[in-house]
Amino acid sequence: MPLTTKIQLITLLITSCILFYWFLFSTSQSHITDQCNQYRYSFTNLNRPTRKEDAHVLILTPFKQSAHLVDTYFDNLLKLTYPHHLISLGFLVSDSTDGTFEKLQSRAQQTLPEWQRFNKITVLQKDYKYDLPTNEDRHKFEVQIQRRAIMAKSRNTLLSTTLSEEHDWVLWLDGDVIEYPATLLDELISLDKDVIAPNCWWHSYNEKGGYDKNNWQETNESIEFQKTIPHDQVLVEGYEAVLNTHRKLMIDMVNEGGNTDMYYTIPLDAVGGTCTFVRAQVHRDGAIFPPFAYQHQVETEGFAKIAKSLGYSIWGLPNYFVYHYI
């Protein structure tokens, strides 16, 4: 082969190698640039006041062995008059074998008209290996502290996973609260309280009674009583025959003093979790649901005690009713 031809071949090979490596390098750089361009940036001013108009609400519900309640739960949500595009839903299913998780998935994926669609739906599953033989067993005095501690962990996991900077309010709504006004969110937002709880009762066709005994006020007697017990002793309500805490329950304050105003508010020292509306900033500032004794309380009552320690106020609506499944 002539020398000239050899030189041409070598030159061609070198040029091809240079072009090949340049192509690889430019493609790699383009890929890196594309990845950088895909990053999401969020610049949020958390100093802004809670919005009253166009406020975003996060509704959170822990579920356990509740497949039979899911349809009623969703049917009630769909009746809410508050704009659904400003509502996000979050669920945590624990220790369930009855298809609760699958039922929630099915309802979450249901095709709806645009005006009925929620902003976002999150369905989580987290087991705590805690079970009780029957529904009646969960109300026994001797299981309350352990059961409520597990509930506290469930609520904390659900809250920390779903709360984002866009949320102004959090509504804690039990899956077995089966009846409430369609205007619930509109009315609770308008009251503009840090933490507020309607009065949760039960009713049948001819009877009714108070259900959530965890909405209460301290009394002079209850404060004095707490001075006589160990600092880590947990108190629970509704078991007067076993433990009288001397507190005043909101279920006993309906139309108190002749006041029948539906929106009449009273100060509380603790709340339950059946239906409790919370300014999102309260949670962001550190008000969680303690699974340990905090001022003699765990879970929702412990949350209220922490919120008050942070300087927030707790309120109740003794004449505003929501109803629990029985």
N, C-alpha and C positions, 0 to 999 in steps of 0.2 A: 504494500500500500504506500503510495507516495507520501512524503512528509507533509505536504500541504493538506492532504485529505485527513491525516491523523490529527493535525492541529485543529482543523475545522470540527472534527468529531469531539475532541476534548473540550473545545470552546462551547459546543452545543450541549454537552453533558453538564458542564459547570453552570451554564445559563439555566438549564432545566432544573438543576438542584436549587439554585438561588430562587427561581420563581416558585418552586414547590414549597420551600421553607417560608418564603414570604407569604404565600397563600395560607399556610397553616397558622402563622403568627397573626395575620390580619383577622382570620376567622376566630381565633382564640380571643383576641382583643375585642372583637365585635360581640362575642358571646358574653364576655365579662361586662362589657358596656350595657348589653341588653339586660343582664342580671341586675346591674346597678339601677337601671331605669325602672326595674320592676319593684324596687323597694317602696314600701308605703310609709309616708311621713304623716305624723299626727302632731298638730300644734294646738293645744287646748288650754284655755284659761279657766282653771278650776275656781278662780275667785268670783266668777259670775254668780249672781244670785239665782236661786232656784226659779225656774221659769213657771209662770202660771198659765201662760198661753203657749201652746205647742210643746208642752212638757212631755218628755219621754218617760213612760212608766214601764218598769220591769216587774212582771208578776211571777212570783216564785212559789213552787209547791213541791214538797217532798211527798212521794207516794210509796206505799208498801201494801202489797196484797189488795190492790184497789181497782182491779180491772172492771168490776161492776159499777164503778163510779165515774169512769172516764168519760163516757158519752154525755152524762148529765153535766159534768164539769165543763166540757167544751161547749155544749149547747148554751150554757149560761154565759160563758165568755163571749160567744158570738152575739149575744143580745146587748152587750155593753154599748152605750151610746157614745162613749169616748172614741175618737178616731182610731181605728185599729192599726193604721200605719205608724202610730206613736206608741204602740204597745208591743213589747217583747215578752216572750214566755220562756220560763226555765223550769225544768223538772228533774228531780233526782229520784230514781227508783232503787230501792234497797230491799234485799232479802225477800224477793217475791218469786213465787212459783206459779202464779195464776194467769200469766200473760199480760201483766200490767205494762211492762216495757214495750211489748209488741203492740198493744192496744194504743199506747201513746204515740208510737211511731206511725201507726195507721192514721190516727186523727191528725197528726202534724202534717202528713203528706196529702191530706184531703184537698182536692181541688175546690177552690172557693172563688166567688166573684171578687174582683179586685178591691172593692170597697170593704170587704170583710177580711181581707188577708192581714195577718199580723206582720210586724216588722221582721221579727226573727223568732224561731222556736228552737230551743236546745233541749235535748233529751239525754240525760246522763244515767249511767248505771254504776252503782257502788254498793257492794255488800259489806255488812258489818258483822255477819255471822251471829246475829241476834234474832231469836225467834221466841214467840210465845204460843202455847198450844191453841188458845182461842182468843177471839176479840175481847171477851169479858176479862180475860187475864190481864190485859194491858191496863185496866183501871184499878187493879189491886194495889193497896198501899205499899206492900213490900217490894214491888218491882219498879216503883216510880222513879227513884233516883237513877238507877242504871238505864232504864228506858229513856228518860229525859236526857241523859248524857249522850246516848247514841243519837237521839234526835238533834242535839246540839251540833254534833260532828257532821251530821247530814246537812243541816242548814248552812253551816260554815263552808262546807265543800261546794254546795250549790251556789252560795253567794259569791265566793271567791272566783268561781269558774265563769260566772255569767255577768257580773256587774262590770260595766264599762263607763268610760268618761261621758258618753252621751246620755246616760240615765239621770233623771232628776228625782225620781221617786221609786220606791220599792214597795210592792204590795205582797205581803205574806198571806197566802190564801190556802187554807187546808183543802185537800181534795174532797173531803166529806162535808164541806159547806155547800149546801145544795140550793139555797135560795137567798137572793139579795137583790137590792134595787138595780135596775139596768143603768142607773145614773151614779152608781157607786163611785167610780173614779172621778167624775166631774165634781161631785160634792166633796169628796175628801181633799182633792186638790184645792178647792176654793176655801177650805178651812185653814190651809197653810200652817199646819202644826208640824213640829219636828217628828213626833211619833203620836199616832192616834189610833184608837181601836173602837169599832162599833161593838154593840152588845150582842154576843152570840148566844142564842137560845135554841131550843128544839120545839117542835110542835107536831101534833097529830091532827086529825080532823076535829077533835073536841078538847084537846089538852095542850098545854105548853108549859115550859119551864126553862130556867137558866141553865146554860151548858158550860160556857167557858168561865171557870172560877179563878183563872189566873190573871184576870184584870181586877186589880184591887188597890186599896189605899192602906197605908200604915195607920195605926192608931197609937195613942199613948200606951195602951196596954200591950200592943204587939212590940213596940220599941223596948219597953221594959222587959218583956219576956225574952227578947233576944239577948239581953245582957246576962241572962242566967244559963245560956247554953254554949257549948264549945263553938269557937269561931268557924270551924269547918263543918258544922252540922247543917244539912240542907233541909229547908222547910218546904212542904207542899200543901196545897189548899184542897179543901173538899173532903177531909178525913177527920172531922171534928171529934169523932168518937175515939180516935187514936191519937190525934195531935191537934190541939186547938191553938192556932196561931194568933187569934184575936184580931185578925184583919177585917176590913170592911170590903165586901165584894161588890163589884159593879152590877152583878145580876140582881142585887138587892136594892138598887138605887133607881129603879124605873119610876118616872114621874115623882121623884122625891121632892117634897115640899110643894107639891102641886104644880111643878114645872113640867109641862107636857111638850115643850118645844123639841122637835126631832133633832135639831142641831145644837142643843144645849150641851156644853162641854164641861167636864170636871177634871181636875188634876188627878193623876194616878201615880202610883209608885212602881207598878209592874203591869205587864201585859201578857196575854196569851198569844198563841200563834194561829188561832183559827182565822182571824181577819185583822191584820195590823198593817197600817200604812206608815211608811218610814221615809223621811227625807234622805236621799241617797248619801248626802254628806255625813250623816250620822254614822253610817256604816264605814265610809271612807276614813273617818277620824278614829276608827278603832273599836266601834261598838259591835262586837261579835256575840255569838251565843256560847257562853262558857260551859264546857262539859265538866267543869270543876266548880266547887263552891265559891261564889263571889257574893259577899254580904248575905250568906245563907241561902243563895238561890243558884239554880242552874238554868240553862236553856233560855226560854223567852223572858222569864222574870229576871234572870241574870243579865240578859241583854239590856233590859230596862234600867237595871241598877247601874250598869256600865255607862249607858247613855246619860243618866243623870249625873254621874261622876264627871263626865266630860262637859257638863254644863247645858245639856239639852233638856227640854221639858217633855213630859209624858202626859197624854190626855186621853179621856174616854168619852164615848157618846152613849150615855145610859138609855136614851130613848130612840136610838137608831139601831134597828134590828137586822141581823143576818141569822140564817137558820142552819142548824147542823143536822146531818143525817142521824137517825136513831134506828 
